[in-house]
Amino acid sequence: MTTIGTRRLDLQAMPAASRHGRLIAIASGKGGVGKTWLAITLSHALARTGQRVLLFDGDLGLANVDIQLGIAPDADIGSVIGGGLAMEAAIFAHSGGFDILAGRSGATALATLSGEALHRLTADLRQLTRRYDAVVMDLGAGLGTPVRHLSSAANLLLVVATDEPTSLTDAYAVLKLDHKDRAPGHGGARIVVNHAANPAAGQRTYSFLARACASFLSYTPGCAGIIRRDEHVKDAIRRQKLLLERHPNCAAATDVEGLARHVAALGST
């Protein structure tokens, strides 16, 4: 693994945002659909538009943002929850122009946090929206309590799906539970189709999920974006590089930049 040096931040020296930023959660239900890669690349794309972005590896217990980026952070969320370190002290700057609060892999205690600990974590993340335009949370796979708690606390939930039947089933389950858990008027969910063969195929995948939600939940989540299948993504992941730097003109890079524009245009909710 290539290790990239990290630089601790002094958040107190950062000017406060003119208005609070947003908590943006990225979930999928099923693993293996490109959720973590999308969280990283979306954070990078938002940062390239001039936004101040924090990427939080919220896959509590099975974190891998650090692996995909080839970094070895000095501190992580485990240091905050279990070690008493202030959350601000665990944040570091990445060369891509966004900041990272890393997770910790293999930590069972993090994956089974109490409700009180989850509430404290959420409150601390909300505090960070005073300093960032967007706090992007890469949530774990599955439908466990941490995923449900953090996704319902987000201003915007992006549910990542592919055209595989298991992915569609799990994405629908995430949308169903979020619709149940979310307070009325507090943000909402949108669908991102990943690994689409082409835009038309991606639209069909979105339409399938949208119809299911309309039929059984009486609401229709919007489509935030369609990301085309692109071998350049595999190359960037293998080499632990940011796609927008290694292959800035490829199809997937163009699509994620379009997603970032859409997310930015949604504004604060």
C-alpha atoms as an extended CHARMM CRD file, in Angstrom:
* protein
*
       269  EXT
         1         1  MET       CA              0.0000000000        0.0000000000        0.0000000000  PROA      1               0.0000000000
         2         2  THR       CA              1.2270000000        3.4270000000       -0.8620000000  PROA      2               0.0000000000
         3         3  THR       CA              1.1340000000        5.6680000000        2.1750000000  PROA      3               0.0000000000
         4         4  ILE       CA              0.4100000000        9.3320000000        1.6440000000  PROA      4               0.0000000000
         5         5  GLY       CA              1.4160000000       11.7740000000        4.3210000000  PROA      5               0.0000000000
         6         6  THR       CA             -1.4110000000       13.4880000000        6.1290000000  PROA      6               0.0000000000
         7         7  ARG       CA             -1.6440000000       16.8960000000        7.7340000000  PROA      7               0.0000000000
         8         8  ARG       CA             -3.6270000000       17.5880000000       10.8730000000  PROA      8               0.0000000000
         9         9  LEU       CA             -5.9660000000       20.5690000000       10.7410000000  PROA      9               0.0000000000
        10        10  ASP       CA             -6.6750000000       23.4370000000       13.0790000000  PROA      10              0.0000000000
        11        11  LEU       CA            -10.4240000000       23.7880000000       12.6000000000  PROA      11              0.0000000000
        12        12  GLN       CA            -10.5440000000       26.7630000000       14.9130000000  PROA      12              0.0000000000
        13        13  ALA       CA             -8.4730000000       28.6500000000       12.3500000000  PROA      13              0.0000000000
        14        14  MET       CA            -10.9680000000       27.8480000000        9.5960000000  PROA      14              0.0000000000
        15        15  PRO       CA            -13.5530000000       30.5790000000        9.0660000000  PROA      15              0.0000000000
        16        16  ALA       CA            -17.0900000000       29.5640000000        9.9330000000  PROA      16              0.0000000000
        17        17  ALA       CA            -19.4030000000       28.9920000000        6.9860000000  PROA      17              0.0000000000
        18        18  SER       CA            -21.8950000000       31.7540000000        6.2490000000  PROA      18              0.0000000000
        19        19  ARG       CA            -24.5940000000       29.1260000000        6.8130000000  PROA      19              0.0000000000
        20        20  HSD       CA            -24.5220000000       25.5680000000        8.0680000000  PROA      20              0.0000000000
        21        21  GLY       CA            -23.4340000000       22.9680000000        5.5730000000  PROA      21              0.0000000000
        22        22  ARG       CA            -25.1660000000       19.6590000000        4.9930000000  PROA      22              0.0000000000
        23        23  LEU       CA            -24.7790000000       16.1200000000        6.2170000000  PROA      23              0.0000000000
        24        24  ILE       CA            -24.8000000000       13.8950000000        3.1310000000  PROA      24              0.0000000000
        25        25  ALA       CA            -25.0950000000       10.1550000000        3.7650000000  PROA      25              0.0000000000
        26        26  ILE       CA            -24.2230000000        7.5420000000        1.1550000000  PROA      26              0.0000000000
        27        27  ALA       CA            -25.7230000000        4.0870000000        1.6970000000  PROA      27              0.0000000000
        28        28  SER       CA            -26.5410000000        1.0280000000       -0.3650000000  PROA      28              0.0000000000
        29        29  GLY       CA            -27.7820000000       -1.8750000000        1.7220000000  PROA      29              0.0000000000
        30        30  LYS       CA            -25.7520000000       -4.3130000000       -0.3610000000  PROA      30              0.0000000000
        31        31  GLY       CA            -21.9690000000       -4.1690000000       -0.3620000000  PROA      31              0.0000000000
        32        32  GLY       CA            -19.9130000000       -4.2520000000       -3.5400000000  PROA      32              0.0000000000
        33        33  VAL       CA            -21.8520000000       -1.6070000000       -5.4810000000  PROA      33              0.0000000000
        34        34  GLY       CA            -19.1120000000        1.0510000000       -5.3820000000  PROA      34              0.0000000000
        35        35  LYS       CA            -20.4370000000        3.0430000000       -2.4470000000  PROA      35              0.0000000000
        36        36  THR       CA            -17.0850000000        3.9070000000       -0.8410000000  PROA      36              0.0000000000
        37        37  TRP       CA            -15.5200000000        4.7810000000       -4.1890000000  PROA      37              0.0000000000
        38        38  LEU       CA            -18.4900000000        7.0380000000       -4.9190000000  PROA      38              0.0000000000
        39        39  ALA       CA            -18.2130000000        8.7480000000       -1.5140000000  PROA      39              0.0000000000
        40        40  ILE       CA            -14.5340000000        9.4770000000       -2.1390000000  PROA      40              0.0000000000
        41        41  THR       CA            -15.0060000000       10.6640000000       -5.6980000000  PROA      41              0.0000000000
        42        42  LEU       CA            -18.0560000000       12.7780000000       -4.8900000000  PROA      42              0.0000000000
        43        43  SER       CA            -16.1410000000       14.4340000000       -2.0260000000  PROA      43              0.0000000000
        44        44  HSD       CA            -13.3060000000       15.1990000000       -4.4320000000  PROA      44              0.0000000000
        45        45  ALA       CA            -15.7000000000       16.5250000000       -7.0880000000  PROA      45              0.0000000000
        46        46  LEU       CA            -17.4820000000       18.7910000000       -4.5820000000  PROA      46              0.0000000000
        47        47  ALA       CA            -14.1240000000       20.0950000000       -3.3450000000  PROA      47              0.0000000000
        48        48  ARG       CA            -13.1230000000       20.9080000000       -6.9080000000  PROA      48              0.0000000000
        49        49  THR       CA            -16.1600000000       23.1880000000       -7.1750000000  PROA      49              0.0000000000
        50        50  GLY       CA            -14.8100000000       25.2480000000       -4.2810000000  PROA      50              0.0000000000
        51        51  GLN       CA            -16.8030000000       23.6800000000       -1.4530000000  PROA      51              0.0000000000
        52        52  ARG       CA            -15.2330000000       22.8350000000        1.8840000000  PROA      52              0.0000000000
        53        53  VAL       CA            -15.7640000000       19.0970000000        2.2420000000  PROA      53              0.0000000000
        54        54  LEU       CA            -15.2100000000       16.5650000000        5.0020000000  PROA      54              0.0000000000
        55        55  LEU       CA            -15.3970000000       12.8560000000        4.1590000000  PROA      55              0.0000000000
        56        56  PHE       CA            -16.3140000000       10.7260000000        7.1840000000  PROA      56              0.0000000000
        57        57  ASP       CA            -15.7660000000        6.9720000000        6.9290000000  PROA      57              0.0000000000
        58        58  GLY       CA            -18.9310000000        5.9670000000        8.7420000000  PROA      58              0.0000000000
        59        59  ASP       CA            -18.6470000000        2.2550000000        7.9800000000  PROA      59              0.0000000000
        60        60  LEU       CA            -18.2270000000        1.6500000000       11.7090000000  PROA      60              0.0000000000
        61        61  GLY       CA            -16.1220000000       -1.4750000000       12.1870000000  PROA      61              0.0000000000
        62        62  LEU       CA            -15.3300000000       -2.1950000000        8.5120000000  PROA      62              0.0000000000
        63        63  ALA       CA            -13.8760000000        1.0810000000        7.2890000000  PROA      63              0.0000000000
        64        64  ASN       CA            -11.8480000000        1.1730000000        4.0780000000  PROA      64              0.0000000000
        65        65  VAL       CA            -11.6380000000        4.7690000000        2.8140000000  PROA      65              0.0000000000
        66        66  ASP       CA             -8.0170000000        4.7620000000        3.9970000000  PROA      66              0.0000000000
        67        67  ILE       CA             -7.3160000000        1.5910000000        1.9960000000  PROA      67              0.0000000000
        68        68  GLN       CA             -8.8130000000        2.9630000000       -1.2120000000  PROA      68              0.0000000000
        69        69  LEU       CA             -6.7900000000        6.1590000000       -0.8540000000  PROA      69              0.0000000000
        70        70  GLY       CA             -3.5430000000        4.5610000000        0.3130000000  PROA      70              0.0000000000
        71        71  ILE       CA             -3.3110000000        6.5680000000        3.5110000000  PROA      71              0.0000000000
        72        72  ALA       CA             -2.2960000000        5.6990000000        7.0680000000  PROA      72              0.0000000000
        73        73  PRO       CA             -3.9480000000        8.2270000000        9.4010000000  PROA      73              0.0000000000
        74        74  ASP       CA             -2.4800000000        8.9050000000       12.8320000000  PROA      74              0.0000000000
        75        75  ALA       CA             -5.9710000000        9.0560000000       14.3750000000  PROA      75              0.0000000000
        76        76  ASP       CA             -9.4630000000        7.8980000000       13.4320000000  PROA      76              0.0000000000
        77        77  ILE       CA            -13.0240000000        7.7200000000       14.7170000000  PROA      77              0.0000000000
        78        78  GLY       CA            -11.9800000000        4.9400000000       17.0800000000  PROA      78              0.0000000000
        79        79  SER       CA             -9.5810000000        7.3780000000       18.7470000000  PROA      79              0.0000000000
        80        80  VAL       CA            -12.5180000000        9.7430000000       19.2280000000  PROA      80              0.0000000000
        81        81  ILE       CA            -15.1250000000        7.3060000000       20.5220000000  PROA      81              0.0000000000
        82        82  GLY       CA            -12.8730000000        5.0280000000       22.5300000000  PROA      82              0.0000000000
        83        83  GLY       CA             -9.8480000000        7.1580000000       23.2420000000  PROA      83              0.0000000000
        84        84  GLY       CA            -11.2890000000       10.5030000000       24.2440000000  PROA      84              0.0000000000
        85        85  LEU       CA             -9.6760000000       12.4320000000       21.3730000000  PROA      85              0.0000000000
        86        86  ALA       CA            -11.6410000000       15.4580000000       20.1910000000  PROA      86              0.0000000000
        87        87  MET       CA            -13.2150000000       14.8400000000       16.7940000000  PROA      87              0.0000000000
        88        88  GLU       CA            -11.5360000000       17.9260000000       15.3300000000  PROA      88              0.0000000000
        89        89  ALA       CA             -8.1300000000       16.5140000000       16.3210000000  PROA      89              0.0000000000
        90        90  ALA       CA             -8.7080000000       13.3560000000       14.2650000000  PROA      90              0.0000000000
        91        91  ILE       CA             -9.4080000000       15.2100000000       11.0070000000  PROA      91              0.0000000000
        92        92  PHE       CA             -6.6640000000       15.5430000000        8.4280000000  PROA      92              0.0000000000
        93        93  ALA       CA             -6.2880000000       17.1660000000        5.0370000000  PROA      93              0.0000000000
        94        94  HSD       CA             -5.9810000000       15.1160000000        1.8570000000  PROA      94              0.0000000000
        95        95  SER       CA             -4.0380000000       16.3190000000       -1.1500000000  PROA      95              0.0000000000
        96        96  GLY       CA             -7.2440000000       16.1540000000       -3.2140000000  PROA      96              0.0000000000
        97        97  GLY       CA             -8.5160000000       19.2650000000       -1.4840000000  PROA      97              0.0000000000
        98        98  PHE       CA            -10.9560000000       17.6720000000        0.9640000000  PROA      98              0.0000000000
        99        99  ASP       CA            -10.5680000000       16.5800000000        4.5810000000  PROA      99              0.0000000000
       100       100  ILE       CA            -11.0150000000       13.1180000000        6.0440000000  PROA      100             0.0000000000
       101       101  LEU       CA            -12.1750000000       11.6460000000        9.3240000000  PROA      101             0.0000000000
       102       102  ALA       CA            -11.0630000000        8.0390000000        8.9600000000  PROA      102             0.0000000000
       103       103  GLY       CA            -12.8190000000        4.9680000000       10.3050000000  PROA      103             0.0000000000
       104       104  ARG       CA            -11.3290000000        1.8810000000       11.8780000000  PROA      104             0.0000000000
       105       105  SER       CA            -11.6070000000       -1.6160000000       10.4400000000  PROA      105             0.0000000000
       106       106  GLY       CA            -12.1750000000       -4.6690000000       12.5980000000  PROA      106             0.0000000000
       107       107  ALA       CA            -13.4330000000       -2.7250000000       15.6230000000  PROA      107             0.0000000000
       108       108  THR       CA            -16.4880000000       -4.6090000000       16.8990000000  PROA      108             0.0000000000
       109       109  ALA       CA            -17.1860000000       -1.9830000000       19.5570000000  PROA      109             0.0000000000
       110       110  LEU       CA            -17.6670000000        0.6780000000       16.8790000000  PROA      110             0.0000000000
       111       111  ALA       CA            -20.1330000000       -1.4580000000       14.9360000000  PROA      111             0.0000000000
       112       112  THR       CA            -22.2730000000       -1.9320000000       18.0570000000  PROA      112             0.0000000000
       113       113  LEU       CA            -22.3730000000        1.5900000000       19.4520000000  PROA      113             0.0000000000
       114       114  SER       CA            -25.0910000000        2.3890000000       21.9530000000  PROA      114             0.0000000000
       115       115  GLY       CA            -27.8910000000        4.7660000000       21.0770000000  PROA      115             0.0000000000
       116       116  GLU       CA            -26.3660000000        7.4100000000       23.3490000000  PROA      116             0.0000000000
       117       117  ALA       CA            -22.9840000000        7.1060000000       21.6360000000  PROA      117             0.0000000000
       118       118  LEU       CA            -24.6280000000        7.3820000000       18.2030000000  PROA      118             0.0000000000
       119       119  HSD       CA            -26.4680000000       10.5290000000       19.2950000000  PROA      119             0.0000000000
       120       120  ARG       CA            -23.1850000000       12.0740000000       20.4870000000  PROA      120             0.0000000000
       121       121  LEU       CA            -21.4790000000       11.1270000000       17.2310000000  PROA      121             0.0000000000
       122       122  THR       CA            -24.2770000000       12.6760000000       15.1950000000  PROA      122             0.0000000000
       123       123  ALA       CA            -24.2160000000       15.8580000000       17.2770000000  PROA      123             0.0000000000
       124       124  ASP       CA            -20.4620000000       16.1960000000       16.7620000000  PROA      124             0.0000000000
       125       125  LEU       CA            -20.8420000000       15.7110000000       13.0070000000  PROA      125             0.0000000000
       126       126  ARG       CA            -23.5670000000       18.3570000000       12.8940000000  PROA      126             0.0000000000
       127       127  GLN       CA            -21.2300000000       20.7380000000       14.6860000000  PROA      127             0.0000000000
       128       128  LEU       CA            -18.7330000000       20.2550000000       11.8720000000  PROA      128             0.0000000000
       129       129  THR       CA            -21.2500000000       21.6010000000        9.3570000000  PROA      129             0.0000000000
       130       130  ARG       CA            -20.4280000000       25.0010000000       10.8550000000  PROA      130             0.0000000000
       131       131  ARG       CA            -17.0070000000       24.6680000000        9.2350000000  PROA      131             0.0000000000
       132       132  TYR       CA            -17.8010000000       22.6550000000        6.1250000000  PROA      132             0.0000000000
       133       133  ASP       CA            -20.2000000000       23.0840000000        3.2270000000  PROA      133             0.0000000000
       134       134  ALA       CA            -20.6640000000       19.3150000000        3.0850000000  PROA      134             0.0000000000
       135       135  VAL       CA            -19.9120000000       16.4720000000        5.4850000000  PROA      135             0.0000000000
       136       136  VAL       CA            -20.1060000000       13.3230000000        3.3490000000  PROA      136             0.0000000000
       137       137  MET       CA            -20.7170000000       10.1360000000        5.3590000000  PROA      137             0.0000000000
       138       138  ASP       CA            -19.7840000000        6.8060000000        3.7680000000  PROA      138             0.0000000000
       139       139  LEU       CA            -22.0940000000        4.4520000000        5.6630000000  PROA      139             0.0000000000
       140       140  GLY       CA            -21.6790000000        0.7140000000        6.0710000000  PROA      140             0.0000000000
       141       141  ALA       CA            -23.4970000000       -1.9610000000        4.1280000000  PROA      141             0.0000000000
       142       142  GLY       CA            -26.5910000000       -3.5290000000        5.6480000000  PROA      142             0.0000000000
       143       143  LEU       CA            -29.4470000000       -2.0660000000        7.6550000000  PROA      143             0.0000000000
       144       144  GLY       CA            -28.0050000000       -2.0100000000       11.1560000000  PROA      144             0.0000000000
       145       145  THR       CA            -28.7310000000        0.6060000000       13.7920000000  PROA      145             0.0000000000
       146       146  PRO       CA            -25.6920000000        2.8420000000       13.0050000000  PROA      146             0.0000000000
       147       147  VAL       CA            -26.6450000000        2.9840000000        9.3170000000  PROA      147             0.0000000000
       148       148  ARG       CA            -30.2750000000        3.8090000000       10.0570000000  PROA      148             0.0000000000
       149       149  HSD       CA            -29.3920000000        6.4010000000       12.6740000000  PROA      149             0.0000000000
       150       150  LEU       CA            -26.8370000000        8.2670000000       10.5640000000  PROA      150             0.0000000000
       151       151  SER       CA            -28.8750000000        8.1040000000        7.3520000000  PROA      151             0.0000000000
       152       152  SER       CA            -31.9960000000        9.5100000000        9.0200000000  PROA      152             0.0000000000
       153       153  ALA       CA            -29.9080000000       12.3210000000       10.5420000000  PROA      153             0.0000000000
       154       154  ALA       CA            -28.5800000000       13.3890000000        7.1350000000  PROA      154             0.0000000000
       155       155  ASN       CA            -30.0080000000       16.2940000000        5.1800000000  PROA      155             0.0000000000
       156       156  LEU       CA            -29.5420000000       14.2360000000        2.0340000000  PROA      156             0.0000000000
       157       157  LEU       CA            -29.3400000000       10.4510000000        1.6650000000  PROA      157             0.0000000000
       158       158  LEU       CA            -27.8790000000        9.0780000000       -1.5680000000  PROA      158             0.0000000000
       159       159  VAL       CA            -28.8230000000        5.4220000000       -2.0550000000  PROA      159             0.0000000000
       160       160  VAL       CA            -26.4570000000        3.6420000000       -4.4370000000  PROA      160             0.0000000000
       161       161  ALA       CA            -27.8540000000        0.8180000000       -6.5670000000  PROA      161             0.0000000000
       162       162  THR       CA            -26.9010000000       -1.2670000000       -9.5790000000  PROA      162             0.0000000000
       163       163  ASP       CA            -29.1160000000       -3.3060000000      -11.8960000000  PROA      163             0.0000000000
       164       164  GLU       CA            -28.4080000000       -6.5410000000       -9.9570000000  PROA      164             0.0000000000
       165       165  PRO       CA            -31.5610000000       -7.9580000000       -8.3250000000  PROA      165             0.0000000000
       166       166  THR       CA            -29.9160000000       -8.1940000000       -4.8840000000  PROA      166             0.0000000000
       167       167  SER       CA            -28.7830000000       -4.5770000000       -5.1030000000  PROA      167             0.0000000000
       168       168  LEU       CA            -32.2540000000       -3.4080000000       -6.1280000000  PROA      168             0.0000000000
       169       169  THR       CA            -33.8720000000       -5.3430000000       -3.2760000000  PROA      169             0.0000000000
       170       170  ASP       CA            -31.4570000000       -3.9470000000       -0.6960000000  PROA      170             0.0000000000
       171       171  ALA       CA            -31.6300000000       -0.4050000000       -2.0620000000  PROA      171             0.0000000000
       172       172  TYR       CA            -35.4110000000       -0.5310000000       -1.7840000000  PROA      172             0.0000000000
       173       173  ALA       CA            -35.0770000000       -1.7290000000        1.8300000000  PROA      173             0.0000000000
       174       174  VAL       CA            -32.8220000000        1.2580000000        2.6200000000  PROA      174             0.0000000000
       175       175  LEU       CA            -35.3310000000        3.6430000000        1.0230000000  PROA      175             0.0000000000
       176       176  LYS       CA            -38.2360000000        2.0270000000        2.8810000000  PROA      176             0.0000000000
       177       177  LEU       CA            -36.5620000000        2.2530000000        6.2970000000  PROA      177             0.0000000000
       178       178  ASP       CA            -35.3420000000        5.7930000000        5.6680000000  PROA      178             0.0000000000
       179       179  HSD       CA            -38.8850000000        6.8250000000        4.7430000000  PROA      179             0.0000000000
       180       180  LYS       CA            -40.0490000000        5.3110000000        8.0430000000  PROA      180             0.0000000000
       181       181  ASP       CA            -37.2220000000        6.7290000000       10.1970000000  PROA      181             0.0000000000
       182       182  ARG       CA            -36.9240000000       10.2410000000        8.7910000000  PROA      182             0.0000000000
       183       183  ALA       CA            -38.6990000000       13.1140000000       10.4790000000  PROA      183             0.0000000000
       184       184  PRO       CA            -41.1830000000       14.9000000000        8.1780000000  PROA      184             0.0000000000
       185       185  GLY       CA            -39.6170000000       17.8410000000        6.4040000000  PROA      185             0.0000000000
       186       186  HSD       CA            -36.0570000000       16.8430000000        7.3070000000  PROA      186             0.0000000000
       187       187  GLY       CA            -34.2420000000       16.2310000000        4.0330000000  PROA      187             0.0000000000
       188       188  GLY       CA            -34.8450000000       13.1680000000        1.9100000000  PROA      188             0.0000000000
       189       189  ALA       CA            -33.3930000000       10.3750000000       -0.1850000000  PROA      189             0.0000000000
       190       190  ARG       CA            -32.3170000000       10.2370000000       -3.7940000000  PROA      190             0.0000000000
       191       191  ILE       CA            -31.0840000000        7.3540000000       -5.9160000000  PROA      191             0.0000000000
       192       192  VAL       CA            -27.6970000000        7.0510000000       -7.6110000000  PROA      192             0.0000000000
       193       193  VAL       CA            -27.3730000000        4.2700000000      -10.1880000000  PROA      193             0.0000000000
       194       194  ASN       CA            -23.8100000000        2.9470000000      -10.4530000000  PROA      194             0.0000000000
       195       195  HSD       CA            -22.1680000000        0.6290000000      -13.0070000000  PROA      195             0.0000000000
       196       196  ALA       CA            -24.7890000000        1.4870000000      -15.6360000000  PROA      196             0.0000000000
       197       197  ALA       CA            -24.1270000000        0.0890000000      -19.1000000000  PROA      197             0.0000000000
       198       198  ASN       CA            -25.3130000000        3.4020000000      -20.5520000000  PROA      198             0.0000000000
       199       199  PRO       CA            -27.5710000000        6.2910000000      -19.4960000000  PROA      199             0.0000000000
       200       200  ALA       CA            -30.7140000000        4.5780000000      -20.8090000000  PROA      200             0.0000000000
       201       201  ALA       CA            -29.9640000000        1.4130000000      -18.8470000000  PROA      201             0.0000000000
       202       202  GLY       CA            -29.3220000000        3.4920000000      -15.7640000000  PROA      202             0.0000000000
       203       203  GLN       CA            -32.6320000000        5.2700000000      -16.2070000000  PROA      203             0.0000000000
       204       204  ARG       CA            -34.4120000000        1.8950000000      -16.3850000000  PROA      204             0.0000000000
       205       205  THR       CA            -32.7630000000        0.8530000000      -13.1100000000  PROA      205             0.0000000000
       206       206  TYR       CA            -33.8330000000        4.0910000000      -11.4670000000  PROA      206             0.0000000000
       207       207  SER       CA            -37.3680000000        3.7820000000      -12.8200000000  PROA      207             0.0000000000
       208       208  PHE       CA            -37.6910000000        0.2810000000      -11.3750000000  PROA      208             0.0000000000
       209       209  LEU       CA            -36.8480000000        1.5360000000       -7.8770000000  PROA      209             0.0000000000
       210       210  ALA       CA            -38.9440000000        4.6770000000       -8.2610000000  PROA      210             0.0000000000
       211       211  ARG       CA            -42.0130000000        2.6410000000       -9.2700000000  PROA      211             0.0000000000
       212       212  ALA       CA            -41.5540000000        0.2970000000       -6.3000000000  PROA      212             0.0000000000
       213       213  CYS       CA            -41.3870000000        3.2570000000       -3.9190000000  PROA      213             0.0000000000
       214       214  ALA       CA            -44.4190000000        4.9000000000       -5.5140000000  PROA      214             0.0000000000
       215       215  SER       CA            -46.4460000000        1.6820000000       -5.3320000000  PROA      215             0.0000000000
       216       216  PHE       CA            -45.5750000000        0.5540000000       -1.8110000000  PROA      216             0.0000000000
       217       217  LEU       CA            -44.3840000000        3.7020000000       -0.0040000000  PROA      217             0.0000000000
       218       218  SER       CA            -46.5080000000        6.3470000000       -1.7700000000  PROA      218             0.0000000000
       219       219  TYR       CA            -43.5080000000        8.5400000000       -2.5550000000  PROA      219             0.0000000000
       220       220  THR       CA            -41.0020000000        8.7490000000       -5.3690000000  PROA      220             0.0000000000
       221       221  PRO       CA            -37.3470000000        9.5140000000       -4.5860000000  PROA      221             0.0000000000
       222       222  GLY       CA            -35.5820000000       11.5050000000       -7.2690000000  PROA      222             0.0000000000
       223       223  CYS       CA            -32.6350000000       10.3850000000       -9.3670000000  PROA      223             0.0000000000
       224       224  ALA       CA            -29.4680000000       12.1900000000       -8.2900000000  PROA      224             0.0000000000
       225       225  GLY       CA            -27.2690000000       10.6970000000      -10.9850000000  PROA      225             0.0000000000
       226       226  ILE       CA            -26.3130000000        7.7830000000      -13.2210000000  PROA      226             0.0000000000
       227       227  ILE       CA            -22.6940000000        6.6330000000      -13.2240000000  PROA      227             0.0000000000
       228       228  ARG       CA            -21.6220000000        4.6030000000      -16.2320000000  PROA      228             0.0000000000
       229       229  ARG       CA            -19.5700000000        1.4230000000      -15.9360000000  PROA      229             0.0000000000
       230       230  ASP       CA            -15.9530000000        2.3750000000      -16.6030000000  PROA      230             0.0000000000
       231       231  GLU       CA            -12.7750000000        0.2790000000      -16.4200000000  PROA      231             0.0000000000
       232       232  HSD       CA            -10.8470000000        3.4100000000      -15.4450000000  PROA      232             0.0000000000
       233       233  VAL       CA            -12.4960000000        3.1720000000      -12.0150000000  PROA      233             0.0000000000
       234       234  LYS       CA            -10.8960000000       -0.2230000000      -11.3640000000  PROA      234             0.0000000000
       235       235  ASP       CA             -7.5220000000        1.1530000000      -12.4060000000  PROA      235             0.0000000000
       236       236  ALA       CA             -7.8010000000        4.0990000000      -10.0150000000  PROA      236             0.0000000000
       237       237  ILE       CA             -8.8560000000        1.8540000000       -7.1270000000  PROA      237             0.0000000000
       238       238  ARG       CA             -6.0620000000       -0.6470000000       -7.7680000000  PROA      238             0.0000000000
       239       239  ARG       CA             -3.5110000000        2.1510000000       -7.8000000000  PROA      239             0.0000000000
       240       240  GLN       CA             -5.1400000000        3.9120000000       -4.8090000000  PROA      240             0.0000000000
       241       241  LYS       CA             -5.5450000000        7.1230000000       -6.7870000000  PROA      241             0.0000000000
       242       242  LEU       CA             -8.3530000000        9.6410000000       -7.1590000000  PROA      242             0.0000000000
       243       243  LEU       CA            -10.2490000000        9.0130000000      -10.3980000000  PROA      243             0.0000000000
       244       244  LEU       CA            -10.6540000000       12.7240000000      -11.1700000000  PROA      244             0.0000000000
       245       245  GLU       CA             -6.8710000000       13.1270000000      -11.0890000000  PROA      245             0.0000000000
       246       246  ARG       CA             -5.8250000000        9.8920000000      -12.7750000000  PROA      246             0.0000000000
       247       247  HSD       CA             -8.5350000000        9.7570000000      -15.4760000000  PROA      247             0.0000000000
       248       248  PRO       CA            -10.2350000000       13.1720000000      -15.4060000000  PROA      248             0.0000000000
       249       249  ASN       CA            -11.9220000000       12.8190000000      -18.8010000000  PROA      249             0.0000000000
       250       250  CYS       CA            -13.3240000000        9.3120000000      -18.5130000000  PROA      250             0.0000000000
       251       251  ALA       CA            -17.0560000000        8.5810000000      -18.5330000000  PROA      251             0.0000000000
       252       252  ALA       CA            -17.3530000000        7.8510000000      -14.7990000000  PROA      252             0.0000000000
       253       253  ALA       CA            -15.4510000000       11.0230000000      -13.9070000000  PROA      253             0.0000000000
       254       254  THR       CA            -17.7960000000       13.0980000000      -16.0550000000  PROA      254             0.0000000000
       255       255  ASP       CA            -20.8160000000       11.4440000000      -14.4510000000  PROA      255             0.0000000000
       256       256  VAL       CA            -19.6290000000       12.0210000000      -10.8710000000  PROA      256             0.0000000000
       257       257  GLU       CA            -18.9100000000       15.6540000000      -11.6580000000  PROA      257             0.0000000000
       258       258  GLY       CA            -22.5010000000       15.9030000000      -12.9080000000  PROA      258             0.0000000000
       259       259  LEU       CA            -23.6880000000       14.2890000000       -9.6750000000  PROA      259             0.0000000000
       260       260  ALA       CA            -21.6780000000       16.8410000000       -7.6830000000  PROA      260             0.0000000000
       261       261  ARG       CA            -23.3280000000       19.6940000000       -9.5750000000  PROA      261             0.0000000000
       262       262  HSD       CA            -26.7470000000       18.1940000000       -8.8780000000  PROA      262             0.0000000000
       263       263  VAL       CA            -25.9960000000       17.7540000000       -5.1770000000  PROA      263             0.0000000000
       264       264  ALA       CA            -24.6450000000       21.2950000000       -4.9230000000  PROA      264             0.0000000000
       265       265  ALA       CA            -27.7360000000       22.6880000000       -6.6610000000  PROA      265             0.0000000000
       266       266  LEU       CA            -30.0550000000       21.0300000000       -4.1590000000  PROA      266             0.0000000000
       267       267  GLY       CA            -28.8710000000       23.5330000000       -1.5860000000  PROA      267             0.0000000000
       268       268  SER       CA            -29.3270000000       23.3060000000        2.1500000000  PROA      268             0.0000000000
       269       269  THR       CA            -32.4880000000       21.6190000000        3.4340000000  PROA      269             0.0000000000
